[in-house]
Amino acid sequence: MMRTLLIRGMLVGLAAAALAYVVAWFLGEPQVALAISFEEAKAAASGEMHEHEVVSRTVQETFGLITALIVYGVAFGGLFSIAFAFAHGRIGDFRPRTTAALVALVGFVVIYVVPFLKYPPNPPAVGSEDTIGSRTTLYVTMIVLSLFTTAVALYAGRRLAPRLGGWNAALVAVGVFAVIIGIIYVVMPAVNEVPADFSATVLWRFRLASLAIQLTVWGTLGLLFGGLTDRALGRRTAGAPAAVVGV
Amino acid sequence: MANVVVPSGKPVPLRIPVREIVPWAVFAAVLGLALLYFVGAEQGATSIISGSTVHEFVHDGRHLLGFPCH
């Protein structure tokens, strides 16, 4: 059972990566290219030598990007299937596809959107080399705090569900999550290293592209994994005792 | 009046026992974190392998997936 779910999760992650690559190619790469030409123009203006390329741009935007997306998709596909296994039958009386969609929505918001709003992704040429260590630490800390807050909200929701009912308990849980995340946003230090002359349009489009890529990954995980699991479990339960109805 | 058997619309919600999930969860977490580390941080914030080939290879993915890259 778990073996099947985990393998399915990882394979769905592979499919998610393939779709994400299409989105990345059409929405993301043009902005990365614009950011790199800005970087190069700046380097040329300050008289810097052209940087020696360790990996060519062609490899970066094809095999490199595909590899990164596959690794990301498979890693989160596996973790997603585990989260699904814990959630199914425990967060409410839902069909597998509904549980999967809810888990994917929560995963997308908790792991990507919440850190995105505090520390949005930046294209090349934005961000100083010297702060990469602290920026990575802040980003990972934000993800961990977001996961921790989710655990607190889930606990609160589950405790309140018998008294308030599922819907209202879920609303309270979302409220608890929003308040704690709001406080974390205020407390965590801000990062702003966008060069003054960097195109606002490129920055905005790059960030939207990143959002679209992540939405594709999580959307595919939730809907495809949910559809496949619904079918597989549906077959299992077909033999389960059926209700007898008088006509 | 005949009694007909119709399948109940809702499949019985099945809970996978936590004991059954945990070993797989540990496996997925270890594998997942190792994979994410190489996409998200290797040869950026920290470095296990020397050089910058890993960083440059996953460069576009790291930027577009939302990680700080450089």
Chai-1 contact restraints between the chains, C-beta under 6 A:
chainA,res_idxA,chainB,res_idxB,connection_type,confidence,min_distance_angstrom,max_distance_angstrom,comment,restraint_id
A,M2,B,E20,contact,1.0,0.0,6.0,A-B,restraint_1
A,M2,B,W24,contact,1.0,0.0,6.0,A-B,restraint_2
A,L6,B,W24,contact,1.0,0.0,6.0,A-B,restraint_3
A,A24,B,L64,contact,1.0,0.0,6.0,A-B,restraint_4
A,G28,B,L64,contact,1.0,0.0,6.0,A-B,restraint_5
A,V32,B,D60,contact,1.0,0.0,6.0,A-B,restraint_6
A,V54,B,S52,contact,1.0,0.0,6.0,A-B,restraint_7
A,V54,B,T53,contact,1.0,0.0,6.0,A-B,restraint_8
A,V54,B,E56,contact,1.0,0.0,6.0,A-B,restraint_9
A,V55,B,E56,contact,1.0,0.0,6.0,A-B,restraint_10
A,V55,B,F57,contact,1.0,0.0,6.0,A-B,restraint_11
A,Q60,B,H59,contact,1.0,0.0,6.0,A-B,restraint_12
A,Q60,B,D60,contact,1.0,0.0,6.0,A-B,restraint_13
A,E61,B,D60,contact,1.0,0.0,6.0,A-B,restraint_14
A,G64,B,F57,contact,1.0,0.0,6.0,A-B,restraint_15
A,G64,B,V58,contact,1.0,0.0,6.0,A-B,restraint_16
A,G64,B,D60,contact,1.0,0.0,6.0,A-B,restraint_17
A,L65,B,D60,contact,1.0,0.0,6.0,A-B,restraint_18
A,L65,B,G61,contact,1.0,0.0,6.0,A-B,restraint_19
A,A68,B,V39,contact,1.0,0.0,6.0,A-B,restraint_20
A,A68,B,V58,contact,1.0,0.0,6.0,A-B,restraint_21
A,A68,B,G61,contact,1.0,0.0,6.0,A-B,restraint_22
A,L69,B,G61,contact,1.0,0.0,6.0,A-B,restraint_23
A,V71,B,L35,contact,1.0,0.0,6.0,A-B,restraint_24
A,V71,B,V39,contact,1.0,0.0,6.0,A-B,restraint_25
A,Y72,B,V39,contact,1.0,0.0,6.0,A-B,restraint_26
A,Y72,B,L65,contact,1.0,0.0,6.0,A-B,restraint_27
A,A75,B,G32,contact,1.0,0.0,6.0,A-B,restraint_28
A,A75,B,L35,contact,1.0,0.0,6.0,A-B,restraint_29
A,A75,B,L36,contact,1.0,0.0,6.0,A-B,restraint_30
A,G78,B,A28,contact,1.0,0.0,6.0,A-B,restraint_31
A,G78,B,G32,contact,1.0,0.0,6.0,A-B,restraint_32
A,L79,B,A28,contact,1.0,0.0,6.0,A-B,restraint_33
A,L79,B,G32,contact,1.0,0.0,6.0,A-B,restraint_34
A,I82,B,A25,contact,1.0,0.0,6.0,A-B,restraint_35
A,I82,B,A28,contact,1.0,0.0,6.0,A-B,restraint_36
A,A85,B,I16,contact,1.0,0.0,6.0,A-B,restraint_37
A,A85,B,I21,contact,1.0,0.0,6.0,A-B,restraint_38
A,G89,B,P13,contact,1.0,0.0,6.0,A-B,restraint_39
A,G89,B,L14,contact,1.0,0.0,6.0,A-B,restraint_40
A,G89,B,R15,contact,1.0,0.0,6.0,A-B,restraint_41
A,D93,B,P13,contact,1.0,0.0,6.0,A-B,restraint_42
A,P121,B,G66,contact,1.0,0.0,6.0,A-B,restraint_43
A,E129,B,H70,contact,1.0,0.0,6.0,A-B,restraint_44
A,I132,B,G44,contact,1.0,0.0,6.0,A-B,restraint_45
A,I132,B,A45,contact,1.0,0.0,6.0,A-B,restraint_46
A,I132,B,H70,contact,1.0,0.0,6.0,A-B,restraint_47
A,G133,B,A45,contact,1.0,0.0,6.0,A-B,restraint_48
A,R135,B,P68,contact,1.0,0.0,6.0,A-B,restraint_49
A,T136,B,A41,contact,1.0,0.0,6.0,A-B,restraint_50
A,T136,B,A45,contact,1.0,0.0,6.0,A-B,restraint_51
A,T136,B,P68,contact,1.0,0.0,6.0,A-B,restraint_52
A,Y139,B,P68,contact,1.0,0.0,6.0,A-B,restraint_53
A,S210,B,L64,contact,1.0,0.0,6.0,A-B,restraint_54
A,S210,B,G66,contact,1.0,0.0,6.0,A-B,restraint_55
A,I213,B,L64,contact,1.0,0.0,6.0,A-B,restraint_56
A,T237,B,P11,contact,1.0,0.0,6.0,A-B,restraint_57
A,T237,B,V12,contact,1.0,0.0,6.0,A-B,restraint_58
A,A240,B,V12,contact,1.0,0.0,6.0,A-B,restraint_59
A,A242,B,V5,contact,1.0,0.0,6.0,A-B,restraint_60
A,A242,B,P7,contact,1.0,0.0,6.0,A-B,restraint_61
A,A242,B,S8,contact,1.0,0.0,6.0,A-B,restraint_62
A,A243,B,S8,contact,1.0,0.0,6.0,A-B,restraint_63
A,V244,B,N3,contact,1.0,0.0,6.0,A-B,restraint_64
A,V244,B,V5,contact,1.0,0.0,6.0,A-B,restraint_65
A,V245,B,V6,contact,1.0,0.0,6.0,A-B,restraint_66
A,G246,B,N3,contact,1.0,0.0,6.0,A-B,restraint_67
A,V247,B,V4,contact,1.0,0.0,6.0,A-B,restraint_68
